[in-house]
Amino acid sequence: MNASQKANLTGGIVLFIFGFLLLLDRLGINIPKWLFSWEMFLIVLGLLILIKNEFKSFAGYVLISIGGIFLLKDYFPDLINTRLILPILIMSYGAYLIYKSIRISNYEQSMIDSAGEEGKERINFITSSALFGSTSRKILTDEFKGGDLTSTFGSVKVNLSGCSIKDDETAVLNCEATFGSIELIIPKDWAIINELTTAFGELEDLRGEVTTSRGKLKITGNCFFGNVKIFSA
């Protein structure tokens, strides 16, 4: 069972339990009201995201933290100073972006170095991010492996139309779009495996019908109040 199937299974169980509790509440049985609160909704959504991403999603931990903090605040008002929540969240997200940039840049650089001088123009793994801005990249490679794209209140555009994926491999492109957009231009004959988690967002494949497949691109990650769009050259 892959991560997406686990998330669907967990989501089904959660919906069944929620419906059962709601039924009990409508029948007059006393059910704690916090189970139906918006804080609990964030906690459950964060848990589903973590399960789907094998507990490697920063967004999942953020949603659980926000929901948990405000839920505790409702029952223990003197325990938490809510004025500190926003700056702590901003600092945490900034630290996450710094860590992510360093980790992925080192990996990307190692791939460039291993490819020799020509690798400076042809890289197999792309990392690109936009924070309150936009960025545009064009990649050329015969062995595209995947990448990591992050758009927060911004726009990331990546042209992969000049890339190829080996027939026996699947490239994995992780996309994190939060109040932002990610646009991909890929060959028309690539098959898309959609494992993107969306909440008030969507993934749109605007290439039309794909009749043949010469490469597999798996799209993972999270999309909140944003969109990921796929075009063909």
N, C-alpha and C positions, 0 to 999 in steps of 0.2 A: 504494500500500500504506500503510494507516494505522498508527498506533503499535501498536495491539493486534495487528494481523496481523504486524508486524515482531517483536513479542515472542513470538508463537506460533511463527513461523519459527525464531527464534533458540533458543527453548526446545526445539523439535524437533531442531535440529542438536546442541545440547548433550547431550540425552538419547541421541542416536545415538552421539556420540563417547564418552560415559560408558559406554554399554553395550559398545561396541567395545573400549575399554580394559579393562573388567571381564572381557570374554571372553578377551582376551590374557593377563590376569593368571591366570585359571582354567586356561589352557593351559600355564602354567608360564613364561611370558615375563616377565622382570623389568620391572615397571612401578613408577615412584616412588610410594611409599605416600601421599605428601602430596596426590596427586591425588584420593584418596578420603577426605580428612580433613574434619572439620566446618568447619575454617577455609576450605577451598576451596568448600564448600557455600555459606557466607555470601558469598564473593566472587562466585560464579556467580549466586546469587539477587539480589545487589545489582546486578549487570550487567544481568540481565533486567528488573529494575525500572526502571533508568535508560533502557534502550532503549524500554520501553513508554511512559515519561513524557518521552521526547525529552531525556533527560539533565537534567531539571529537578527531580528528586526528591531531597530531602535524605536520606531514608531509604536510598536506594540507595547514596549515598556513605558513609553510616555503616556499612552492612553490609560494604562493600568494605574500609573502613578497619579495622574490627574483625578481619575475617578476615585481612587482610594483616599487621596488627601481630602477631597471635598466631602466624601462620605464620612470620614472621621471627624471633619469639621462640624458636620451636622449634629453629631452625637457628643462630641467633646470639643465645644467651641473654644475653650481656653488652651487646648493642646497645640494648635497650629496657628501661626500668624500668616494669614492669607496674603498679606502684603509682600511676603518674601517669595511666594510661589512663582510669579512671573519672572523676576530676575534670575531665579535658580534654574527655571526651565530654559531661559535664553542662554545662560552660561553652559548648561548641559548640552544643548544643541550645538553651540559653538565648539565645545570640546569634541563632540562627536564628529563634526565636519573636519576639524583639524586632524584628528586621528585617522579618519577615513581617507583624507587627502594624502597624508604621509604614507599610509599603508599601501594604497593603490598606486601612488606615484612610484614608490620603490619597486613594486611588482612590474609596472609598465616599463620602467627604466631598465630593469634586468632583461626584459624581453627585447628591448631595443638594442642593448649592448650585445646580447647573444646573437642578434641578427646581423651584426656588423655595421659598417658605415651606411649601407643602404637602408637599415632599419630605421633611421631617422626620418625617412619619408614613408616607410611601409611598416606599420605596427599591427600586431595581431590582437591586441587588447587595448581598448580605449577607456579612458576615464575623463569625464567632463562634468562640470557643475556650474550652476548659475544661481546666484543669490541676489535678488533685486536687480537683475540685469539679464543679458542674453549672451549666448555663445554659439558659435557655428564651427563644425569640424567636418573634414572630408577625409575618409580613410581609404587606403589602397593596400590590399593584401590578398594573397591567394589562400591563406590559412587563417581566416578570421576565427578567433576563439570566444569573443564576447567582450564584456565591459561593465562599467558601472557609471550610470548617469544620474545626476541629482539636480532637480530644479525646484527651488524654493522662492516663490513670488518672482519667478523669472521664466526664461525660455531657453531650452537646449535643443539645437538642431544638429543632427548627425547624418551625413551622406555616406551610405555604405554600398552604393550602387556599383562601385568598382571592386567589391570584395567577393570572395568565394569561400565556401565552407566545404571541408572534406566530406565525401559521401558517407563515411562511417562515423562522423562526429556530429555533435549538437552544440552549437555556440550558445552561451548563456549570457544574456544581457539583463543586468539588474537595473531597474528604473525606480527612482524615488521622486515622485512629483507631489509636492505639497503647495497648493495654491499656485501651481505653475504648470507649464506644458513641456512635453518632450515630443519632438517630431523626428521620425526616422524615414530615410529614403533607402529602400533596399531593393534587391533584384526581385522581379515579379514572380520568379519561380521558387522563392524560398517559402518553405512551410513554416507557419507560426504556431508555436506551442504556448498558449496563453496561461500563465500561472500568476498573473498580476492580481494583487488584492486591491479592490477599489471600494471606496466609501465616498459617495457624492462625487464620483469621478468615473471615467470610462476609458477603455482602449478601443480605438477605431482603426480597423484595417480597411483603407480606402483604395486598395489595389484592384478590387474586383475579384472575379473568380480565378483561383490558381489551379490550372489544369495539370501541370507537371511540377515535380519537386526535385530540385538539385541541391538542396541544403535545408537544414533544420535550425531555426532560431527560437530558443526558449526565452520568453520574457517573464522575469520574476520581479518581485519588489512590491511597492505599495503606491497607491494613487489616491490622495485625499484632496477633494475640492480642486481637482486638476484633470488633465487628460494626457493620454499617450496616443499619438496618431502615426499611422504607418502609410507611406506612399511608395509608389514605384517610380523609377526614373523615366 
